[in-house]
Amino acid sequence: MIDFALDRARSGRYGHAARHLADCAAADTEIENYGPHPRHADYLNSLRQAHHRKTAFWQRVRAE
């Protein structure tokens, strides 16, 4: 959902995506083995690199 909103620049979905990202951060402490998936910190860094110009999204992330 986060990738969908950001990859397609669905700014109306940024609030939902920011909440999903906050949920992921909260779940991160409970996950012991990510398997083939990136750790939360790595995923967050990849989002920051790929979508650094989407300030409306990052403002909502900071507000969450």
C-alpha positions as CSV (number, residue, x, y, z in Angstrom):
1,M,0.0,0.0,0.0
2,I,2.9,2.4,0.8
3,D,4.7,1.6,-2.4
4,F,1.5,1.9,-4.4
5,A,0.7,5.3,-3.1
6,L,4.2,6.6,-3.6
7,D,5.1,5.0,-6.9
8,R,1.9,6.3,-8.4
9,A,2.0,9.7,-6.7
10,R,-1.4,9.2,-5.2
11,S,-1.2,12.2,-2.8
12,G,-4.7,11.5,-1.5
13,R,-3.4,8.2,-0.1
14,Y,-0.3,9.7,1.6
15,G,-2.0,9.9,5.0
16,H,-3.0,6.2,4.8
17,A,0.5,5.3,3.6
18,A,2.1,7.3,6.5
19,R,-0.1,5.4,9.0
20,H,0.8,2.1,7.4
21,L,4.5,3.0,7.7
22,A,4.0,3.9,11.4
23,D,2.3,0.4,11.9
24,C,5.3,-1.2,10.2
25,A,7.7,0.6,12.6
26,A,5.6,-0.6,15.6
27,A,5.7,-4.2,14.3
28,D,9.4,-4.0,13.7
29,T,10.3,-4.7,17.3
30,E,8.3,-8.0,17.2
31,I,9.8,-9.4,14.0
32,E,12.8,-11.6,14.6
33,N,13.3,-13.0,11.1
34,Y,12.5,-10.9,8.0
35,G,13.3,-13.8,5.7
36,P,13.7,-12.4,2.1
37,H,12.1,-9.1,3.0
38,P,14.1,-6.0,4.0
39,R,14.3,-4.9,7.6
40,H,12.2,-1.9,8.4
41,A,15.2,0.5,8.6
42,D,16.4,-0.7,5.2
43,Y,12.9,-0.3,3.7
44,L,12.6,3.2,5.2
45,N,16.0,4.2,3.7
46,S,14.9,2.9,0.3
47,L,11.7,5.0,0.5
48,R,13.7,8.1,1.5
49,Q,16.0,7.6,-1.5
50,A,13.3,6.8,-4.0
51,H,10.7,9.4,-2.9
52,H,12.7,12.2,-1.2
53,R,10.8,14.9,-3.1
54,K,7.4,13.8,-1.9
55,T,7.4,16.3,0.9
56,A,3.6,16.0,1.5
57,F,4.2,12.3,2.4
58,W,7.2,13.0,4.6
59,Q,5.3,15.7,6.4
60,R,2.6,13.2,7.2
61,V,5.1,10.7,8.4
62,R,6.6,13.2,10.8
63,A,3.1,14.1,12.1
64,E,2.2,10.4,12.8
